[in-house]
């Protein structure tokens, strides 16, 4: 069943991608899962128009121009979010655009929080997905991570102290990062400087509790 639902989701995405336009889509004979109550409404038709659910019911009128997909008694749930991904991570994750992005959609993940990667490239991928030129999820992006003087991972900014940290936060905010991601080796003064600068610029500040900082201090 999971394999069928994944195939259904990817086929719908491919159809929308091929038309490169807002798509009216009708899914028939679908079992819709209410994720709040756990109830399952069986054998429904769901109509999606221009990216939004326009109607749901057993005897729903299907627009004449809609693409009709028979769900064949499969299950529909709201799109999932994966809140910690690395879609692009230097040479560690090749093929992100061609492989990873479509795989999210194929498995029902329609939104991701990318916790470290090449900011400009990820922003390009997001724009291509939003424009219908690439199959992929919605994306919230941090860009490179703030780590110690000798980072262990690709897509990292080396932080030697408070000046580096403030500069990194300023640069990322100016370049359009959605939030700031912290790694484990950032020095203590750099961590607190980055936190203060992020607060000043009202940009979210997330990630690891560094080795040099207590969890209680990070929470505060």
N, C-alpha and C positions, 0 to 999 in steps of 0.2 A: 504494500500500500504506500509506504513512504517513497519507494522508487517511482510509483505511478504519479503521486502528487508532485514530486520534483520534476518529472517529465512534463506534466501539465503546466506547471508554472513557467518552465523554460520555453515551452512552445508558445505560450501566450506572450512572453516577453519578446521572442523572436518575431512573432507576427507584428507586434507594435513597432519593433525596431525596423522591420522590412518596410513598413509603410511610412516611417519617418514623419509621423503626424499624430496629433491627438486622436486616439482610437476609441471608438465605441465597441465595447466587448460584452457579449452575453455568455455567461457560463450557465449551462442548463444541467439538470439532474445532479445538483450538488448538495452535499450534506454540510450545512453551515454550523460551525462550532461556536457557541457563545462562551468565550473564555472567562467571563465573570461568573456565570452560574454553572457552567459545565454542561448545559443543555445542548442537544443537537437537533436542529431543525432540518428535517429530511426533504430531499427531492425539491429543492428550490431553484429558481432562476435568479441570478445576480447580474445586474446590468451596470457596467462601468462606462462612464462617458467623460472624455477629456481628463482621465486620470483620477476621477472620483466616483464613488459608488452612487449611482443615480436611483437605484431601486432594487428591492429584493422581495420575492414572493413566489407562490406556487403558480399563479396565473398572470404573470407579469407580461405586459406587451413589450415585445422586442423591437427596437428601432430597425427599420428596413435596411439601414446602412451598416448595422453592427456585424462584427465578426462573431459567429456563433461557435462556441467550443463546448462539446458534450463532456461534462466532467465524469460521466459513467459511474455515478454513485461514489465518487471520491469525496474528500473532505476539504473544506475551506476554513482557514483561520486567518486572523489579522496577520499582516506582515511582521516578521520577527526583527529584533535589533540585536546585533552582536556588539557589545560595548567595549571590547578590547581586541582589535585586530591590527596587523601590520600588513597592509596591502602592497606597499612598496617599501622594501627594506634593503636598498643597495643590491649587491650581487647575491645576497642571501635568498631573495625571493624573485627570481626571474619570471617573466610571463604574467605579471600581475594583471595587466590590462586585458590580455587575451584569455586568461584562464581563471584567475581568482575572482574578478568582478562578476562574470556570468555565473560562476559556481555559487556565489552568494544567493543570487536570484533563484537559481535552480533548486536551492534548498530552503526557499521561503524566507530568506533574510533580505528584507527590503531596506534596511538601514544599518549603518555601521559607524562606530566611533574609532577612527584610525589613530592609534596611540604612538605614532612615531614613523616618519617617512619623509620623502622628498616633497616639500610643501608645494612647490610650483607644479611638479608633475601630478600630484594628487589633485590639485585644483583644476588642472587641465582635464583629468579623467572625470572629475565631478561635473565640470561644464559640459563635457561630451555626453555624459549620461543624461543630464537635465535637458539637453537639446535633442535627445533621441538618436544620437549618433553612436552610442555605446551602450550595451546592456550592462547595467550595474545598479547597485543600491544607492540610496541617499547617503551622503557622507558628511560626517563632522570630523574635522581634521586638526591635528596639533602641529604638524610639521616636525622638524628635528627635535630630539629630546635634549634636555639640559642635563649633562652628566659631568663626571670629574675631569681633571686635566688630561687624562688619557682614557677616553671612552672605550668601552668594550664592544659597542654595537655600531653598525652603520647608522646613518641619519641621526647623528648626535652633534651637539655643540659643546666643545670643551669649556668648562667653567673652572677658573682658577681662584676666583674670589668674588666679592660683592660687585665690583665694577663690571666684570664679565657678565654676571647674572642679570644686572639691570639692563645692560646693553642688549643681551639676548632677548629678554622679554620685550623691550621696546621694538627691536627689529622684527620679531615674529608678529607682534600686534600690528605693526605698520604694514606687514606683508599679507595680512589677512588671515592669520591663524585663528582658529575658533577657540583654542584654549592652549595652555602651557603644560607640557608633560615633563615630569621630573624623573630622573633615573637615580640609582642607588649611590653612586660615587661622588655626587656633587658635594663640595665642602660645606661645612656648617654655615659659614658666613654667606656663602653664595646662595644657599637654600633660603635663608631668611630674607636676604635682599631680593631674591626672585619673588618670594611670596608677597613682600611689601609692594614691589613694583606692579605685580599682577593685580593686587587689590587696588592700587592707585589708578590703574588703567581699566579697572572693572572687567578684566578678562579672567576666565576660570583657570584654576591652578590645581592640577591633579597629578597622580602618579604614585611613585614609590615613597615610602618613608626611608630617607637616606640612612646609610650606616652611621653617620655622625650626629643623627638627630633622634631624640626619643619620640615614641609614638604620641605621648601626651603633649609634647611640644608641637608636633605636626598638627595634631587635632586643634590645638589652640591657635 
